[in-house]
Amino acid sequence: MRILILDPLDENLANHVLAKNVIYRPDVLRKGQTVLRRVLIESDVDAVVTRAALPGDIVSAWAGGRSEPCYYVSIGEPGDKGGPGEFGGAVVLSIAENGGESAYIAALKALECAFTTQYDERYHAGSRRASASRRVTLIGGGLVNLITAHYLSQRNYEVEIVDARPDPRTEADWTSFGCSRGGDDARMFTLSEMDNYNSREIHETMNTAFQRSVSEYGWATHHAGSLSQEEHAWVAEFESIPTWLADSYNDDIFSLTRESSGLWDAWIESDPLLFEDSLIREGVLRIYSDMDNLASAVARQKRIGAARAIFSGSDVAREQPALAEAVEGGHIAGGVEVVGFTINAHKFMRLLIDRLEAKGVRTHWNRRAQHLVFDGRGKVAGVRLADGMLTTENVVISPGAYGGTLLKGTASEGKINGVLGAWLRLPNIDSSLRNSLKLARKGHVTEDANITVATDENGEPIMIIGSGYGYTGVDATNIDGRLLKVMYEGLIDTAQKYFPAAYRAAIAKGDLESELRYCVRPWTSSSLGIFEAIPTAGSGHCIITGGHNTGGFAQAPAVGQAVAALLNGETHPMHALYHPNRATAFLAGAPTEWAILRSA
């Protein structure tokens, strides 16, 4: 979408507002209506934002000459700008002045929201109907699809799961699994668990994390010079997200996590044994290494309604004996307890699969899906597996970071890249760590860490540290071993400084190195998840979900609801908010890039 701003902006506001798809022309209104008409039409803009009252005939002429919708975003009292119908086919958005957020930021957010809603309606025109079949095949057996299967089976769908990896209930080596089972036995839910990772403030290094290796406090762990043109474009899109749009995306992400919160609560209440046997721990303590970061975090958690209690450093030491040495060493400034919980993820997966199979869900392991097969109308006719063709009326694909050729021919192709995270287990001596934690170490190679209270395979109390961001690109195996070692060293440094007693015990046992592992998480350049729907030849739907960065487990119930809604011909906010081309279409100048349009 090409946006024309006609009003002068101060330097600070301009830094936030101007982007590659914004044309800034504060001179136009001073040059008269002839110039305004020419600029609107010749610049081929999709939207104009201004405080000025634009002449209705000029706006109508602009709108009338376009095949795509156009938007007149008017800042100020709408009564001053003309009556209904005066602006022809233009969509008119009226933005009131306010004393807080800049009216221009509010205008751009409203414009992006209207654009997203309108194109979602066009994309789903004629295809938002109930599936003709109750049969659903889920490709991918990670946590997101397992939880989707739970919600579909509750609605009496006939469900089967196909996964390329071994059965997660087996004790195969961790390297043979994907992210859910290959990562360690820990997952966390908080209201801010899935976040937006684009910069929301202006600074010299904003949005440049993917340009620097982890040894330079960046996020790159791929081999130098190995990225393709498409991967460079993915990074460029990440870098192009303006601050206001990142903030808007963050609000959308949080809204879906809040939906999941209620769904998690209901599930825990309806099946308490599942969660008790998965060692659920209620309440998460967020701890911070400096006072400024703590104050900012407390304000944010209060703003989203997550804060339960504020802790000083001495409070942390008293409540969590495992952290007393870290507090004494000056590594912890304080913390805030927030709404949330953790589970032992591998235990949860085993128990959930057993429950699903007991309800009639069929599971097929070690069967790799290779690519989709399309018919002449662009509809999905089947899925090519390594051992044959799978035909089904409805298919839900959640590929994690391993979509590869499976997503070829879809709007999601190339949208999901991998970001590695590292894991380390430590003994939880005398169970002295009582709550699961989030640790923020500003300026550290493993800056953010989740520490989950758990038990190992023998029932011994442990803590599991998960931390780090390492970009691999589309190929989840593109990992430079030297840079992975840097991440491991950062994890060990966190263990040594924050859990010195547990660290010493692990060293004494001689098995610290063997407790290290990693997983590769599915990531998007906008930090938004993916939800794509394509009609199938069997009058059903092919649905693609994923790209939830650090929040797949947290948002999985909302994903399940969104899938069920589409299969039933209903709407869900995720359908529009997580369209794979939402960011690309808005930041570019070509509305047709919004989707690979397919006939219904």
C-alpha positions in Angstrom: 0.0 0.0 0.0 1.4 3.4 -1.1 0.5 6.1 1.5 0.6 9.8 0.8 1.1 12.1 3.8 0.3 15.8 3.0 1.0 17.5 6.4 4.4 18.6 7.8 5.7 16.3 10.6 8.2 17.1 13.3 11.5 15.1 13.2 10.6 12.7 15.9 7.2 11.8 14.4 8.7 11.5 11.0 11.2 9.0 12.3 8.4 6.8 13.4 6.0 7.3 10.5 8.1 7.4 7.3 8.8 4.0 5.7 9.4 2.6 2.2 5.7 2.8 1.3 5.1 6.3 2.5 5.3 9.3 0.2 5.9 12.5 2.2 4.8 15.6 0.4 4.0 18.5 2.8 4.5 20.9 -0.1 1.5 19.8 -2.2 -1.3 21.6 -0.4 0.5 24.9 -0.7 0.7 24.4 -4.5 -3.0 24.3 -5.2 -5.7 21.9 -6.3 -4.2 21.2 -9.7 -1.0 19.9 -8.2 -3.0 17.9 -5.5 -5.1 16.2 -8.3 -2.0 15.4 -10.3 0.0 14.0 -7.3 -2.9 11.8 -6.1 -3.4 10.3 -9.6 0.1 10.2 -10.9 1.7 8.9 -7.7 -0.6 5.9 -7.9 -1.2 6.1 -4.1 -3.7 3.9 -2.3 -4.2 6.2 0.7 -3.9 9.8 1.6 -3.5 11.0 5.2 -4.0 14.7 6.1 -5.6 17.2 8.5 -6.7 19.3 5.5 -10.2 19.2 4.1 -9.7 17.7 0.7 -12.1 18.8 -2.1 -14.7 16.0 -2.7 -14.4 16.2 -6.5 -10.6 15.6 -6.4 -11.0 12.6 -4.1 -13.8 11.2 -6.2 -11.8 11.6 -9.4 -8.8 9.8 -7.7 -11.1 7.0 -6.4 -12.9 6.6 -9.7 -9.8 6.0 -11.7 -8.7 3.1 -9.6 -9.5 -0.6 -9.8 -8.4 -1.2 -6.2 -9.9 0.4 -3.0 -8.4 3.7 -1.9 -8.6 5.4 1.5 -9.0 9.0 2.6 -7.8 9.2 6.2 -9.0 12.5 7.7 -7.6 13.7 11.0 -9.8 16.0 13.0 -13.6 16.4 13.4 -15.3 14.5 10.6 -18.1 17.0 10.4 -15.6 19.6 9.0 -14.6 17.4 6.1 -17.8 16.8 4.1 -20.8 14.6 4.1 -21.4 11.0 3.2 -20.9 10.2 -0.4 -19.0 13.3 -1.2 -15.8 11.4 -1.8 -17.1 8.9 -4.4 -15.7 5.4 -3.9 -13.0 6.3 -1.5 -13.1 4.6 1.9 -13.1 7.5 4.5 -11.6 7.0 7.9 -12.0 9.8 10.4 -9.4 10.0 13.2 -10.2 12.3 16.1 -7.4 14.4 17.7 -6.2 13.1 21.0 -3.9 14.2 23.7 -1.9 11.0 23.9 -0.7 8.9 20.9 0.0 11.0 17.8 -3.1 11.3 15.6 -0.9 10.3 12.7 0.1 7.1 14.4 -3.5 6.4 15.2 -4.4 7.2 11.5 -1.8 4.7 10.2 -3.0 2.0 12.6 -6.6 2.5 11.6 -5.6 2.5 7.9 -3.6 -0.8 8.3 -6.5 -2.3 10.2 -9.0 -1.4 7.5 -6.7 -2.6 4.7 -6.2 -5.9 6.5 -9.9 -6.4 7.1 -10.9 -5.5 3.5 -8.4 -7.8 1.9 -9.2 -10.7 4.2 -12.8 -10.3 3.1 -11.7 -10.4 -0.6 -9.4 -13.3 0.0 -12.1 -15.4 1.6 -14.9 -14.2 -0.7 -16.9 -17.3 -1.7 -14.6 -19.7 0.2 -15.7 -19.1 3.8 -18.1 -22.0 3.9 -18.3 -25.1 6.0 -16.3 -28.1 4.8 -18.4 -30.8 3.1 -16.5 -33.4 5.2 -15.8 -34.1 8.8 -12.5 -35.8 7.9 -9.3 -33.9 8.8 -5.7 -34.9 8.3 -3.1 -33.0 10.3 0.4 -32.8 8.8 2.9 -32.3 11.7 2.7 -33.8 15.2 4.1 -31.0 17.2 2.4 -29.2 20.1 0.4 -26.8 17.9 -1.2 -29.6 15.8 -1.7 -31.9 18.7 -3.6 -29.2 20.5 -5.5 -28.5 17.3 -6.4 -32.2 17.2 -7.7 -32.0 20.7 -10.2 -29.2 19.8 -11.2 -30.9 16.5 -11.8 -34.2 18.3 -14.0 -32.4 20.8 -16.1 -31.3 17.9 -16.4 -34.8 16.6 -14.2 -34.5 13.6 -12.6 -37.6 12.3 -8.9 -36.8 12.8 -5.6 -38.4 11.8 -2.1 -37.1 12.4 0.8 -37.7 10.0 4.4 -36.7 11.1 7.8 -37.2 9.6 9.4 -37.9 13.0 9.4 -40.8 15.4 6.5 -41.2 17.9 7.2 -38.6 20.6 6.4 -41.2 23.2 9.5 -43.1 22.3 13.1 -42.5 23.6 14.7 -41.8 20.2 17.6 -39.4 20.2 16.5 -35.8 20.5 18.1 -34.9 17.2 15.6 -37.1 15.4 12.7 -34.9 16.5 11.4 -31.5 15.5 11.1 -28.5 17.8 8.4 -29.7 20.3 10.0 -33.0 21.2 13.6 -32.2 20.1 13.6 -29.1 22.4 13.7 -29.9 26.1 10.8 -30.9 28.4 9.5 -27.4 29.1 6.9 -25.0 27.8 5.6 -21.8 29.3 2.4 -19.7 29.0 2.3 -16.0 29.9 0.2 -13.2 28.4 3.3 -11.9 26.6 4.8 -15.2 25.7 4.4 -14.6 22.0 5.8 -11.2 21.3 6.7 -8.9 18.5 10.5 -8.8 18.0 10.7 -5.8 15.7 11.9 -2.5 17.3 9.2 -0.3 18.8 11.6 2.5 19.5 14.0 4.5 17.3 17.7 3.8 17.8 20.8 3.3 15.8 20.7 -0.5 15.8 17.0 -1.0 15.5 15.9 -4.1 13.6 19.5 -5.1 12.8 19.7 -8.3 15.0 19.8 -10.6 11.9 22.8 -8.8 10.4 25.1 -9.7 13.3 26.2 -13.1 14.5 25.5 -14.1 18.1 29.2 -13.5 18.8 28.5 -9.9 18.0 25.3 -9.9 20.2 23.1 -10.4 17.1 20.9 -13.3 16.1 22.7 -15.0 13.2 23.9 -18.6 13.7 23.9 -19.6 10.0 27.1 -20.1 8.0 28.6 -16.9 6.7 27.5 -16.1 3.1 25.0 -18.9 3.0 21.7 -17.0 2.8 19.7 -17.0 -0.4 18.2 -14.0 -2.1 14.8 -15.0 -0.6 16.3 -15.2 2.9 17.9 -11.8 2.5 14.5 -10.5 1.4 13.0 -12.0 4.6 15.5 -10.2 6.7 14.9 -7.0 4.8 11.2 -7.2 5.5 12.0 -7.7 9.2 14.1 -4.5 9.1 11.4 -2.5 7.2 8.6 -2.9 9.9 8.1 0.7 11.3 7.8 1.2 15.0 4.1 2.0 15.0 3.3 -1.2 12.9 5.4 -3.3 15.2 3.4 -1.9 18.1 0.1 -2.7 16.3 1.2 -6.2 15.5 2.1 -6.7 19.2 -1.4 -5.7 20.3 -2.9 -8.2 17.8 -0.5 -11.0 19.0 -1.4 -10.3 22.6 -5.2 -10.3 21.8 -4.9 -13.9 20.5 -2.8 -14.9 23.5 -5.5 -13.5 25.8 -8.0 -15.7 24.0 -5.7 -18.7 24.6 -5.5 -17.8 28.3 -9.2 -18.4 28.8 -9.1 -21.6 26.7 -6.1 -22.9 28.8 -8.0 -22.1 32.0 -11.1 -24.1 30.8 -9.0 -27.0 29.7 -7.1 -27.2 33.0 -10.4 -27.1 34.8 -11.9 -29.9 32.7 -8.9 -32.2 32.7 -6.9 -31.4 35.8 -5.1 -34.8 35.8 -3.6 -34.1 32.4 -1.9 -31.0 33.7 -1.1 -32.3 37.1 0.7 -35.3 35.5 2.5 -32.8 33.2 3.8 -31.1 36.4 2.0 -27.8 35.9 3.4 -24.9 37.9 1.1 -21.9 38.3 2.6 -18.4 38.3 5.8 -17.2 36.6 8.4 -14.9 38.2 10.0 -12.5 35.8 13.4 -11.4 37.1 15.6 -8.6 35.8 19.3 -7.7 36.1 18.9 -3.9 36.2 16.4 -1.4 37.7 15.5 0.4 34.4 14.6 -2.9 32.7 12.6 -4.0 35.8 10.6 -0.7 35.9 9.8 -0.9 32.2 8.8 -4.6 32.5 6.5 -3.9 35.5 4.8 -1.1 33.6 4.2 -3.4 30.6 2.9 -6.3 32.7 0.5 -4.0 34.5 -0.6 -2.6 31.2 -1.6 -6.0 29.9 -3.2 -7.1 33.2 -0.5 -9.8 33.9 1.2 -8.4 37.1 0.4 -10.1 40.4 3.2 -9.0 42.7 6.4 -6.9 42.6 9.5 -8.3 44.2 12.7 -6.5 45.4 16.0 -8.4 45.1 15.7 -9.4 48.8 12.2 -10.6 48.2 13.4 -12.8 45.3 16.1 -14.3 47.5 13.6 -15.1 50.3 11.0 -16.6 48.0 13.4 -18.4 45.7 16.4 -19.8 47.7 18.0 -21.0 44.5 18.5 -17.3 43.5 19.9 -16.1 46.8 23.6 -16.2 45.6 22.7 -14.4 42.4 20.9 -11.6 44.4 23.9 -11.3 46.7 26.2 -11.1 43.7 24.3 -8.2 42.3 22.9 -10.0 39.3 19.2 -9.6 40.2 17.6 -6.2 40.8 14.1 -7.5 41.4 11.1 -9.2 39.7 7.4 -9.3 39.0 5.2 -12.3 39.4 2.9 -12.6 36.4 -0.1 -14.7 35.2 1.1 -17.9 33.6 2.1 -21.5 34.0 4.7 -24.0 32.9 4.4 -27.7 32.1 6.8 -30.5 31.2 6.1 -30.5 27.5 7.3 -34.1 26.7 5.1 -35.5 29.5 2.2 -33.4 28.2 2.7 -34.7 24.6 2.8 -38.3 25.7 -0.4 -38.0 27.8 -2.2 -35.9 25.1 -1.4 -38.4 22.3 -2.7 -41.2 24.5 -5.9 -39.3 25.1 -6.4 -38.5 21.4 -5.9 -42.1 20.4 -8.4 -43.2 23.0 -10.9 -40.9 21.3 -10.2 -42.5 17.9 -7.6 -40.1 16.5 -5.2 -42.1 14.3 -1.5 -41.3 14.4 1.1 -42.1 11.7 4.8 -41.5 12.6 7.9 -41.6 10.3 5.8 -40.6 7.3 7.3 -37.5 5.6 5.0 -35.1 3.6 7.0 -33.8 0.6 4.7 -31.3 -1.2 1.2 -30.3 -2.0 -0.5 -31.4 -5.2 -2.7 -28.8 -6.9 -5.3 -29.4 -9.6 -5.9 -27.2 -12.6 -8.1 -24.8 -10.7 -5.4 -24.1 -8.0 -7.1 -26.3 -5.4 -5.2 -28.7 -3.2 -5.9 -32.2 -4.6 -3.6 -34.1 -2.1 -0.4 -34.3 -0.3 2.6 -36.2 -1.7 4.2 -38.4 1.0 7.5 -40.2 0.7 5.5 -43.4 0.6 2.6 -42.4 -1.6 -0.2 -39.9 -2.2 -2.6 -38.7 0.6 -6.0 -37.5 -0.5 -8.2 -35.9 2.1 -11.0 -33.3 2.0 -9.4 -31.3 4.8 -5.7 -30.9 5.7 -4.1 -28.8 8.4 -0.3 -28.3 8.0 1.8 -27.1 10.9 5.3 -27.7 9.7 7.3 -25.9 12.4 10.6 -24.7 10.9 10.7 -27.6 8.5 8.1 -26.6 5.8 10.6 -26.6 2.9 9.1 -27.9 -0.2 5.8 -28.7 1.6 4.7 -25.1 1.4 5.7 -24.6 -2.2 3.0 -22.9 -4.2 1.3 -21.4 -1.2 1.3 -17.8 0.1 3.2 -19.2 3.1 6.2 -20.4 1.0 9.4 -18.9 2.3 7.6 -16.9 5.1 8.7 -19.2 7.9 12.4 -19.2 8.7 14.2 -20.8 11.6 15.5 -19.2 14.8 17.5 -21.6 17.0 17.1 -21.7 20.8 19.4 -23.5 23.2 18.6 -25.6 26.3 20.5 -26.7 29.4 19.4 -28.9 32.4 20.6 -28.3 35.9 19.7 -30.2 39.1 17.2 -28.3 41.3 19.0 -28.9 44.6 16.5 -29.5 47.4 13.8 -28.1 45.1 15.1 -24.7 46.0 13.7 -23.1 42.8 10.0 -23.1 43.6 8.6 -21.2 40.6 9.4 -21.2 36.9 11.1 -18.0 35.8 11.7 -15.6 33.0 15.2 -14.0 33.2 16.2 -10.8 31.3 19.9 -10.1 31.0 20.2 -6.9 29.1 23.2 -6.9 26.6 24.0 -10.6 27.1 24.4 -13.1 24.3 21.5 -15.1 25.7 19.5 -12.1 26.8 16.2 -13.7 27.5 15.8 -17.1 29.3 12.9 -19.3 30.5 13.7 -21.4 33.5 11.2 -24.2 34.0 10.8 -26.3 37.2 10.6 -29.9 36.1 11.6 -33.5 36.8 13.8 -35.7 34.7 13.1 -39.2 33.4 13.9 -40.7 36.8 11.6 -38.3 38.7 14.6 -36.2 40.0 13.9 -32.4 40.4 15.6 -30.4 37.7 15.5 -26.9 36.2 15.5 -26.4 32.4 17.0 -23.3 31.0 15.9 -22.3 27.5 17.4 -19.2 25.9 18.9 -17.6 22.8 18.0 -16.5 19.3 20.0 -18.0 16.3 18.8 -17.3 12.8 19.2 -20.3 10.4 17.2 -19.1 7.4 14.7 -21.4 5.7 17.1 -24.4 6.2 16.8 -25.3 9.9 20.1 -27.3 9.6 22.1 -24.2 8.4 23.9 -23.9 11.8 27.5 -22.8 12.2 28.8 -25.0 15.0 31.2 -22.3 16.3 28.3 -19.9 16.7 26.1 -22.6 18.4 29.0 -23.0 20.9 28.8 -19.3 21.6 25.1 -19.7 22.5 25.9 -22.7 24.7 28.6 -20.7 26.5 26.1 -17.9 27.1 23.7 -20.5 28.6 26.4 -21.9 30.8 27.3 -18.3 31.9 23.7 -17.8 33.0 23.8 -21.0 34.9 27.0 -20.1 36.6 25.9 -16.6 37.7 22.3 -17.2 38.6 22.3 -20.8 39.8 25.9 -21.3 41.1 25.0 -24.2 43.5 23.2 -26.1 40.8 26.0 -25.3 38.3 28.6 -26.6 40.8 26.6 -29.8 41.3 26.3 -30.4 37.5 30.1 -29.9 37.1 30.7 -32.3 40.0 28.6 -34.9 38.2 30.6 -34.3 35.0 27.6 -34.2 32.7 27.0 -30.5 32.1 27.9 -30.7 28.4 25.6 -33.7 27.8 22.7 -31.7 29.1 23.0 -29.1 26.3 20.7 -29.3 23.2 18.9 -26.9 20.8 15.7 -26.7 18.8 14.8 -24.5 15.8 11.7 -22.5 16.2 9.5 -21.3 13.3 9.7 -17.5 12.9 8.2 -14.8 10.6 9.7 -11.5 9.6 6.7 -9.6 11.1 6.6 -11.8 14.3 2.9 -12.5 13.3 1.9 -16.1 13.1 0.7 -17.8 9.9 -2.8 -18.8 9.0 -3.5 -19.5 5.4 -6.6 -21.2 3.9 -6.7 -22.8 0.4 -9.7 -24.6 -1.0 -9.3 -28.4 -1.7 -10.6 -30.4 -4.6 -12.8 -32.3 -2.1 -14.8 -29.1 -1.1 -12.8 -28.7 2.0 -9.9 -26.6 3.2 -6.1 -26.8 3.3 -5.0 -24.8 6.3 -1.5 -23.7 7.1 -0.6 -22.6 10.6 2.7 -21.8 12.3 5.5 -19.2 12.5 4.6 -18.4 16.1 8.2 -17.7 17.2 8.4 -18.3 20.9 4.7 -18.6 21.4 3.4 -21.7 19.6 2.5 -23.6 22.8 1.0 -20.4 24.3 -1.3 -19.7 21.3 -2.1 -23.2 20.3 -5.6 -23.2 21.8 -6.5 -20.1 19.8 -5.0 -21.8 16.7 -7.3 -24.8 17.3 -10.3 -22.5 17.6 -9.3 -20.7 14.3 -9.0 -24.0 12.5 -12.3 -25.3 13.8 -14.0 -22.0 12.9 -12.8 -22.1 9.2 -13.8 -25.8 8.8 -17.3 -24.8 10.1 -17.6 -21.8 7.8 -17.2 -19.3 10.5 -14.9 -16.3 11.0 -12.1 -15.9 13.6 -9.8 -12.9 14.1 -6.7 -15.1 13.4 -7.8 -15.6 9.8 -7.1 -11.9 9.0 -4.5 -11.1 11.6 -2.2 -13.9 10.6 -2.6 -13.9 6.8 1.0 -14.8 5.5 1.1 -11.7 3.3 -0.3 -9.2 5.7 3.0 -7.3 6.2 4.2 -7.7 2.7 1.1 -6.4 1.0 0.8 -3.4 3.3 4.4 -2.4 3.1 4.6 -2.9 -0.6 2.8 -1.0 -3.4 1.0 -3.9 -5.0 -2.3 -5.0 -3.5 -2.4 -8.1 -5.7 0.6 -9.4 -3.6 -1.8 -9.9 -0.7 -2.5 -13.5 -1.6 -2.1 -16.2 -4.1 -5.8 -15.9 -5.1 -7.5 -19.1 -5.8 -11.0 -19.7 -7.1 -13.4 -21.1 -4.5 
